[in-house]
Amino acid sequence: MPEKFWPGQEVPKTAIYGLYHDRTGKYAGKEHDRPLRKGDPFPRAVKDHHYREK
């Protein structure tokens, strides 16, 4: 299973990250994808969602 990242955690590498539902793992959609830079914190997420690298 892909690694999960939570808001406030440090971004491990520069990449595009998508949001996924915590319980079902369902992808939240392209409109929630974020290009994030290594060392920055993950931004706030939709309730009950986490980030995964795309």
CORMOGI-V564825 format. One record per helix or strand of 2 or more residues. SS is the DSSP state (~ for helix, > for strand). FROM is the first residue (numbers start at 1). TO is the last residue. If there is no record, write none. Layout:
{{SS:FROM:TO} {SS:FROM:TO}}
This chain:
{{>:15:21} {~:30:32} {>:34:36} {>:49:53}}
